[in-house]
Amino acid sequence: MKFTKSIFGQEGKELEKFNQLDLDERSIVFYSESSVLLYPYVEQIIEELGKREQKICYVTSSKDDPILKNENKNIKVFYIGDGSVRSKFFWELKAKVLITTMPDLENYWIKRSVVFPVHYIYAFHSINSTHMEFRKGAFDHFDTIFCVGPHQIQELRATEKLYNLKQKNLVECGYGLLDKLLKSKLLYAQQTFLSKNNKKKILIAPSWGKQNLLETKGLELVKILLDAGYHVTVRPHPMSIKKSSKIIKKIKEKFEGNADFILETNTSSFDQLFSSYALITDWSGIGYEYAFVCERPVIYVDVPKKAHNKEYNKIEFVPLEISIRNKIGEVIPTNNLESIPEKIEFLYGNIDQFQNKIKKIREETVFNIGKSGRTAADKIIEIINEKPSAK
């Protein structure tokens, strides 16, 4: 079936511009489903490729992706929306490699190219394990996985063995966002953990989903902390802003008149992370980021875990997001929220007991700290320079 250009609109024109490029100009393609789910995690890779004068195409489905304002001559940016143009882009893609942080290739609406042997690379947007939070088969159709740490390699190999899958190329890469935040940490060396009202700043930053902390205990938790004399910032997950707007609205309406309350919806900023005296979360990956960058413990509220893969127990390894929580912080039952102010004073009043422990866990959990971008760029260049195998 042939579509007219008018059906596709501006997105179709962008796709046409992309398709007019020579293969060398679009040999490396990054695809972004959301403005907050790609660039922060691949920025180190893009910077490293830029140092080597590699041409990059960055294709996004997000109208507010900051990369749209890019002025780097070696990066060409295309907005294709999230409808039929995106489907057409993936079906007819001609590129040597495509890098994305979006899992489930081939399982839903995003398909491998039917016209060209594209090499598909998955880069993680979380340090989490691969077999509980992600759906079954989320990584089966990628060629290469940029793994954050040893746990992901163990889990992916175990999954391949269990389901008799073809082995993927698993790269000991690291975690780009962690590297970015560790670099940024120097800029916040003089940060204060106190608000303008001289109160300790507490950040509540949960995951998303029906059972997340805001949905289940948000109102109660914020009240407990404010009553205890803290300055409270609630930072919903980007997906919660879309899917849990009712509870966010309730929290805002109840507490917005309090000078010690802030609702922070700018999830692209990490200012709150560095300046918070304490972090309270549930199953969100921000727990790792706070612990590994700020070298401070995390308070986890024990809401039901996110298990998108109901078969995760078939893999012999305990998911990292379960095993690590008591090592880098403390888990609080949902029926004991009143104890959190006391836990805050104890945990963060004895910070020295955690710093060396957290540093050691960080080294054991994440590959190539400070070097993930270079490692990934090396592998991408190696792939695009490979000669096609004879058929």
C-alpha atoms as one frame of an Amber mdcrd trajectory, in Angstrom:
protein
   0.000   0.000   0.000   1.413   3.381  -0.964   0.907   6.315   1.385   0.911
   9.892   0.270   3.233  12.349   1.932   0.311  14.361   3.277  -0.720  11.469
   5.536   2.678  11.439   7.183   2.939  15.217   7.608   6.084  16.758   9.099
   7.249  13.438  10.513   7.134  11.965   7.020   9.262  14.820   5.682  11.812
  14.162   8.421  11.904  10.485   7.513  12.369  11.366   3.857  15.330  13.608
   4.771  16.831  10.758   6.766  16.398   8.291   3.894  18.110  10.665   1.468
  21.370  10.452   3.413  24.203   8.280   2.162  24.748   5.103   4.171  28.013
   6.496   5.559  26.115   9.489   6.938  23.619   7.252   8.736  25.812   4.320
   9.633  25.348   5.080  13.374  21.752   5.744  14.447  20.451   6.409  17.948
  16.716   6.035  18.527  14.965   7.824  21.405  11.458   6.845  22.488  11.392
   9.556  25.184  13.449  12.652  25.929  14.374  11.272  29.375  14.991   7.648
  28.374  17.885   7.907  25.929  20.112  10.960  25.859  21.174  11.019  29.547
  22.222   7.377  29.222  24.090   7.609  25.913  25.498  11.119  26.200  28.933
   9.765  27.110  28.893   7.516  24.019  27.859  10.360  21.727  30.563  12.638
  23.153  33.194   9.954  22.620  32.072   9.311  19.046  32.170  13.067  18.470
  35.811  13.206  19.549  36.520  10.742  16.762  34.624  12.827  14.172  32.025
  10.083  13.698  28.798  11.158  12.014  25.680  10.331  14.018  21.951  10.307
  13.318  19.703  10.825  16.328  16.079   9.875  15.623  13.520  10.795  18.276
   9.821  10.294  18.932   9.748  13.062  21.539   8.817  16.643  20.629  10.573
  17.964  23.753  13.798  16.047  23.273  16.605  18.535  24.081  18.669  17.064
  21.267  16.339  18.840  18.798  18.235  22.029  19.670  21.537  20.369  18.841
  24.085  22.475  16.949  26.793  19.834  16.540  27.528  19.487  12.822  28.330
  15.778  13.242  24.872  14.996  14.697  21.825  15.040  12.438  18.519  15.004
  14.358  15.146  13.786  13.056  11.733  13.873  14.742   9.490  10.999  13.544
   6.731  10.892  16.189   5.334   7.655  17.578   2.854   6.589  14.901   2.984
   5.103  11.432   6.099   7.035  10.425   8.018   5.427  13.274   6.861   1.976
  12.162   7.940   2.752   8.602  11.306   4.016   9.858  12.050   0.742  11.622
  10.746  -1.558   8.858  12.779   0.173   6.151  15.839   1.203   8.158  19.164
   1.183   6.351  22.003   1.747   8.817  24.963  -0.189  10.094  24.006   0.054
  13.764  21.036   1.280  15.769  21.487   2.014  19.483  18.494   2.384  21.785
  17.495   2.125  25.443  14.054   0.801  24.475  13.697  -2.963  25.048  11.242
  -5.414  23.446  12.543  -5.138  19.889  10.320  -7.316  17.623   7.905  -8.085
  20.495   5.512  -5.174  19.935   5.372  -2.335  17.382   9.123  -1.814  16.952
  10.533  -4.287  14.432  13.906  -5.110  12.919  14.532  -3.845   9.404  13.220
  -6.066   6.620  15.463  -4.479   3.967  18.936  -4.216   5.532  21.152  -6.182
   7.986  21.138  -3.551  10.754  23.106  -4.412  13.899  20.901  -3.625  16.925
  22.491  -2.537  20.195  20.688  -2.198  23.521  22.024   0.238  26.145  20.523
   0.083  29.629  18.740   3.008  31.281  18.969   1.276  34.651  21.451  -0.718
  36.711  18.638  -3.173  37.525  18.702  -6.853  36.684  17.430  -8.078  33.334
  14.943 -10.746  34.355  12.376  -9.225  36.749  11.627  -5.593  35.869  11.820
  -6.220  32.115   9.331  -8.361  30.198  10.198 -11.899  29.178  12.038 -11.754
  25.853  12.857  -8.042  26.190  16.400  -8.498  24.839  16.051 -11.610  22.657
  16.196  -9.809  19.308  19.172  -7.526  19.912  22.584  -8.399  18.496  24.684
  -6.658  21.149  23.956  -5.615  24.729  25.981  -2.926  26.493  25.928  -4.452
  29.983  26.222  -2.323  33.105  27.774  -4.937  35.347  28.536  -8.651  35.926
  25.007  -9.383  37.154  23.487  -8.569  33.765  25.933 -10.793  31.893  25.202
 -13.708  34.250  21.442 -13.216  33.919  21.424 -12.868  30.135  23.580 -15.971
  29.660  21.327 -17.910  32.042  18.269 -16.730  30.085  19.805 -17.795  26.779
  20.530 -21.249  28.213  17.067 -21.647  29.790  15.156 -20.744  26.612  17.696
 -22.139  24.132  18.365 -18.742  22.580  21.173 -17.672  20.268  24.002 -16.062
  22.220  24.220 -12.296  21.958  27.349 -10.193  22.041  27.499  -9.031  25.668
  29.877  -6.110  26.196  31.351  -5.205  29.583  30.405  -1.579  29.135  29.329
   0.296  32.286  26.688   2.921  32.966  26.766   6.238  31.139  24.467   8.099
  33.526  26.624   7.159  36.500  29.712   8.476  34.704  27.900  11.696  33.835
  26.746  12.216  37.437  30.159  11.448  38.902  31.632  14.147  36.647  28.877
  16.576  37.646  29.417  15.887  41.340  32.403  18.241  41.381  30.089  21.123
  40.516  28.084  20.468  43.678  30.964  20.210  46.121  29.659  23.160  48.141
  26.006  22.081  48.115  23.930  22.431  51.257  21.474  19.861  52.533  19.382
  22.585  54.153  16.470  24.555  52.700  16.042  28.318  52.910  14.078  27.665
  56.102  17.078  25.790  57.497  15.363  22.405  57.279  16.916  19.161  56.048
  15.918  18.444  52.457  14.320  15.050  51.823  13.761  13.767  48.282  10.960
  11.295  47.529  11.640   9.802  44.081   9.711   6.597  43.414   9.319   4.324
  40.440   6.109   4.162  38.409   3.225   1.713  38.174   0.019   0.986  40.067
   1.862  -0.144  43.206   4.473   2.623  43.313   5.154   4.607  46.469   3.172
   7.688  45.439   0.090   5.669  44.529   0.101   3.583  47.711   1.561   5.778
  50.468   2.380   9.161  48.936  -0.013  11.374  50.892   0.753   9.664  54.188
   4.518   9.779  53.729   4.670  13.452  52.765   2.570  14.407  55.818   4.780
  12.386  58.180   7.932  14.080  56.892   6.498  17.601  56.930   5.140  17.084
  60.456   8.608  15.919  61.498  10.092  19.233  60.386  11.710  18.326  57.065
  11.680  20.112  53.702  10.127  17.624  51.256  10.536  17.392  47.484   8.411
  14.894  45.565   9.876  13.960  42.205   7.525  11.631  40.282   8.865   9.283
  37.647   8.249  10.644  34.104   5.850   7.765  33.420   3.929   8.559  36.624
   3.375  12.104  35.384   1.623  10.552  32.371  -0.140   7.623  34.017  -0.680
   8.634  37.670  -1.762  12.238  37.267  -4.661  11.874  39.732  -2.514  11.043
  42.776   0.066  13.649  41.786  -2.707  16.241  41.587  -3.989  15.191  45.044
  -0.535  15.504  46.583  -0.016  18.894  44.963  -3.382  20.246  46.093  -2.910
  19.036  49.664   0.596  20.356  50.237   1.320  23.143  47.723   0.497  25.797
  50.322   3.275  24.516  52.563   6.526  26.446  52.150   8.453  23.268  52.926
   6.970  21.258  50.056   8.031  21.122  46.387   6.622  19.034  43.526   9.474
  18.642  41.041   8.426  17.496  37.561  11.665  18.381  35.767  13.218  14.925
  35.803  16.050  15.973  33.499  17.617  17.962  36.335  19.729  16.267  38.996
  20.100  19.266  41.310  17.751  17.710  43.865  19.760  14.487  43.873  22.964
  16.192  44.942  21.399  18.559  47.462  19.138  16.107  49.317  20.026  15.077
  52.849  18.120  11.816  52.353  16.494   9.872  49.514  13.317   7.834  49.917
  12.282   5.558  47.049  10.752   2.157  46.301  12.084   0.095  43.378  13.405
   3.024  41.355  16.875   2.941  39.843  17.481   6.379  41.346  18.465   4.522
  44.500  21.658   3.279  42.851  22.395   6.707  41.435  22.035   8.438  44.794
  24.069   5.806  46.633  26.809   5.390  44.031  27.230   9.096  43.240  26.534
  10.811  46.556  27.909   7.867  48.563  24.975   8.103  50.943  22.499   5.404
  52.013  18.962   5.049  50.639  15.671   4.511  52.423  13.487   2.027  50.541
   9.764   1.738  51.277   8.800  -1.883  50.688   5.861  -1.560  48.304   5.148
  -4.605  46.061   7.993  -5.215  43.644   7.792  -4.547  39.922   7.828  -7.978
  38.283   6.927  -7.538  34.629   8.374 -10.988  33.935   6.318 -13.553  35.839
   8.948 -16.208  35.094  11.875 -14.360  36.671  12.232 -17.029  39.368  13.304
 -19.521  36.696  16.623 -17.672  36.539  18.859 -18.767  39.403  20.166 -15.286
  40.228  18.380 -13.045  42.724  17.603  -9.745  40.953  20.002  -6.990  41.958
  17.152  -4.655  42.876  16.158  -7.155  45.579  19.595  -8.175  46.854  21.215
  -4.746  47.024  18.683  -2.728  49.012  19.797  -3.770  52.489  23.432  -3.318
  51.457  23.183   0.340  50.383  20.416   1.417  52.730  17.472   0.207  54.753
  14.071  -1.211  53.793  11.036   0.101  55.664   7.718  -1.846  55.685   4.718
   0.133  54.441   3.029  -0.280  57.829   5.932   1.389  59.623   6.234   4.738
  57.840   6.138   6.576  61.189   9.642   5.250  61.891  11.174   6.965  58.853
  12.117  10.268  60.578  13.999   8.283  63.220  15.675   6.178  60.510  16.721
   9.336  58.671  18.454  10.734  61.731  20.230   7.449  62.454  21.319   6.543
  58.909  22.460   9.980  57.822  23.867  10.848  61.208  26.289   7.925  60.830
  27.202   8.431  57.206  30.817   7.332  57.667  29.639   3.790  58.300  28.251
   3.587  54.766  30.669   5.429  52.486  33.433   2.834  52.148  30.871   0.039
  51.922  28.978   1.809  49.135  32.196   2.531  47.209  33.127  -1.164  47.327
  29.669  -2.258  46.171  29.812   0.314  43.348  33.116  -1.099  42.097  31.743
  -4.653  42.211  28.456  -3.762  40.504  29.414  -1.470  37.588  31.970  -2.004
  34.807  34.437   0.667  33.611  33.437   3.489  35.930  34.307   6.749  34.185
  35.071   4.941  30.917  31.750   3.537  29.674  31.479   5.991  26.777  34.901
   5.095  25.454  34.194   1.350  25.761  30.877   1.657  23.920  32.314   3.890
  21.192  35.128   1.400  20.588  32.615  -1.396  20.111  30.344   0.656  17.802
  33.263   1.590  15.567  34.421  -2.016  15.508  30.941  -3.138  14.377  30.541
  -0.546  11.607  33.974  -1.446  10.259  33.278  -5.176  10.134  33.148  -6.684
   6.664  29.842  -8.384   5.830  30.111 -12.145   6.243  29.905 -14.206   3.078
  26.589 -15.952   2.522
